[in-house]
Amino acid sequence: MLSSLLLLLANRAGGVASLVGLIVCWQLALNMMLAPLAAWAGDAVADSRKGVLGGLMAFAPGLGALVATLATVPGLAMGRAREALVVAVVVALVLPALLAGEPARTEARPVATEAPTAGRHPALRMWLARLAVQIAEAALFSYLYLWFRSIDPAVTDHRTAQVLSLVLLLSAPGALLVGRWADRQGRPFAPLLALALVAALGLLAMAVAQGMAGAVAGYALFGTATSIFLALHSAQTLRVLPRSDRRGRDLGLFNLTNTIPSLVMPGLTLALVPRFGFSGLFVVFAALALVAMAILAPLARQS
């Protein structure tokens, strides 16, 4: 609940320095809340249900966007009341889990000494694959509007938001269906390979797109595949972490795949776009998606 308190304090900050400091603290508190929840899911959800868990996790971005839309409805919450509304939603969603406490267990769970998946360094493979995909995902999220404008200067930010919303709308039920299939077939990593391939194809379609129709179709293919990939990847990562008693720490290391792309992506974009255009950038990202596919291939064959 510290993150909620910090959000309210940030809303009342008097200066820029105070506001920035509170936002940084809020982000840290938010991550400190989410990481234990993810580690808890590793204990509470059996490996045979990790696919469905990943599918349910895909609904989080869409619900977040829905709350943002709700908070900005004219007349519903104005000014500082918007932050209070967001805090109320967070408390309402997190408090039941805190009150319910950890599910009772009939026997103590032994500490794993090896990753439950065959193959060498499965956790490292999952980390590298996620990093490769998230570099492309972070860049497209940041520069999608600029790319659309380079194709059609008449494109508005509202049109771009509509495309992003469509991707979120398609991704959540898609992730649930794919995750359920993976659980039923006992093939947790096979969908990740297919989704990385589809993401690469979407990027290549974007690289050759000449008009807005092709650009939107290519991004929808890439964005949907990537969103499903990241949701299922988060859940299946829980099965390959080497020690259950260090799952929270290990997930903190996996969180670096969310922050490193933000450091790499601007330099990569500035190095490639002026010389090769966005098409060259998309080809590089497609290669990264194929690298992720190759990295995960041994896990899919052995599962």
Buried (B, 14 or more C-beta within 10 A) or exposed (E): EEBBBBBBBBBEBEEEEEBEBBBEBBEEBBBEBBBEEBBBBBBEBEBEBBBBBBBBBBBBBBEEBBBEEBBEEEEEBEEEEBBBBBBEBBEEEBEEEEEEEEEEEEEEEEEBEEBEBEBEEBBEBBBBBBBBBBBBBBBBBBBBBEBBBBBEEEBEEEBBEEBBBBBBEBBBBBBBBBBBBBBEEEBBBBBBBBBBBBBBBBBBBBBEBEEBEBBBBBBBBBBBBBBBBBBBBBBBBBBBBBEBEBBBEBBBEBBEBBEBBEEBBBEBBEEBBEEBEBBBBBBBBBBBBBBBBEBBBBBBEEB
